[in-house]
Amino acid sequence: MDRYEVILELMAEGGSITLYGARTPKGWKFSRNVIDQTAMLLDEPGIEHDSGSVKSWAAAMKLLDRYPWHHFSPTQVHPEFRRLAFDAVIARYKIESKEDEWVLPKWRRLCGIAEG
């Protein structure tokens, strides 16, 4: 059985998104977990679902890109993926032509990226 590690953990109001990774002989594979508890405010059940697994970082980013994940508050970044994660965040901000002044410092800190 594969041993999954947290690659990215992101918190948003009412929920979270977690990207998990497992090392395989051929490299990493990734999957995404989404928890949305906003429905519970209306006395309805919360939502939780997992994606299937994908075998590349680009495919993992596509799993996350279903959501505005780069605007969510990061709480954990796997040490081996700090630079890739930060570069992905910056790429998405460039597309929007605006950086998130509240969240970007958290990304910098968790990814070990100096202000520049």
PELINGI-V206933 format. One record per run of one state. SS is the DSSP state (@ for helix, = for strand, . for the rest). FROM is the first residue (numbers start at 1). TO is the last residue. If there is no record, write none. Layout:
BEGIN
ss-><SS SS>
from-><FROM FROM>
to-><TO TO>
END
This chain:
BEGIN
ss-><. = . = . = . @ . = . = . @ . @ . = . @ . @ .>
from-><1 4 13 15 25 27 37 38 43 47 51 54 55 57 65 69 72 73 78 79 97 104 112>
to-><3 12 14 24 26 36 37 42 46 50 53 54 56 64 68 71 72 77 78 96 103 111 116>
END
